[in-house]
Amino acid sequence: MIDVAIVGAGPVGATLAALLGRAGRTVRVFEARSAPAGDKRTLALSASSRETIEGVGGWPARSTPITSIHVSQLGGPGRTLIEAREQGLAALGYTVSYADLEEALHAAVRDSGGAIEFGAACERIELAPAFATLALATGREIPARLLVLADGGANATRIAGIAFVEKDYRQHAVVASVATDRPHAGRAWERFTPQGPMALLPSGDRYALVWTAAPHESERLLALGDGSFMEELQRRFGDRAGRFSSPGPRFAFPLRLRQVNTPIALRSVIVGNAAQALHPVAAQGLNLGLRDAVALAEAISGVADPGAAPVLSSYRDTRRRDAGRGAAFTDLLASMFADAGRIPTWGRGLGLAALDLFPPARRLLAERMINGAPAP
């Protein structure tokens, strides 16, 4: 019997496996895909997430530092600038390619003594007081003292009592890579519009664009020619980052807030996007999931039975505040700038200006974005 079986070989599952392997646990990761995803999308990781991933030897060779974040709103006053130097950091965060991070973390899992099995889809989950059993579509059954679901939520409802609360933002995120005629100098841009937030994240010598829009609007944006798309982006975003050009392929995905009713059950834990899927504003989702991995590794460190009920209850209590506040923070940002009736434009501008003029508040905001809410 193994100590921990992890379903899902994404960044959270792989980081957890590497952490546990380094701590001497027997760990196996089971991934439904037949091979690594090789996804080329850009991920934003906080400075604390980099520290975690570097600690297990999984940081990719290529990354782009984010040294400042400029926040503003379309059609209204106010702006604020959050800078790494104010936090005493080299960077607030970093952007990396999903594929690069995946490759580096999978190597870190192997180096820690763990193993990843591809083409190993979950067919059934059985939970008993002494151990959990993961039944695969191939017919194999894997008993483990602890089962962890880090699979984006694909199998959570196979566990009795697990349910999700969801909020549909009725928005899609349109993502693309774009160039500008100015060097980004490590600056990220967050621009709030009545249609939803827009973000530009420095990535190599280009920007990774995340453009929030209503579903019908996202379809229109995807259908535009490159020139028309650039003109529309310039009109919405303005000239702060320079003149846009050379857009890469465009994709879109729906935005929802989804939270699990409880992240633990008998001999099982749900982490990362499987436990909470957030709006991409402020790039909190993956970083929150990586903090899940760190907290779970710490909770079972040195204990004889990693799936014991008191151990899992301690983990749940440790993560409750950070997970709840992370979801509430992103939901507030996604809602308040899009709802003119909730907070008027001048009120939002006043808030941005106050952040800019009051360094302690700005530092606290940056601290929460980087490290999350402290455990109770």
Secondary structure, 3 states (H helix, E strand, C coil): CEEEEEECCCHHHHHHHHHHHHCCCCEEEEECCCCCCCCCCEEEEEHHHHHHHHHCCCCCCCCEEECEEEEEECCCCCEEEEEHHHHCCCCCEEEEEHHHHHHHHHHHHHHCCCEEEECCCEEEEEECCCCEEEEECCCCEEEEEEEEECCCCCCHHHCCCCCEEEEEEEEEEEEEEEEECCCCCCEEEEEEECCEEEEEEEECCEEEEEEEECHHHHHHHHHCCHHHHHHHHHHHHCCCCCCEECCCCCEEEEEEEEEECCCEECCEEECHHHCEECCCHHHCHHHHHHHHHHHHHHHCCCCCCCCCHHHHHHHHHHHHHHHHHHHHHHHHHHHHCCCCCCCCHHHHHHHHHHHHHCHHHHHHHHHHHHHCCCCC
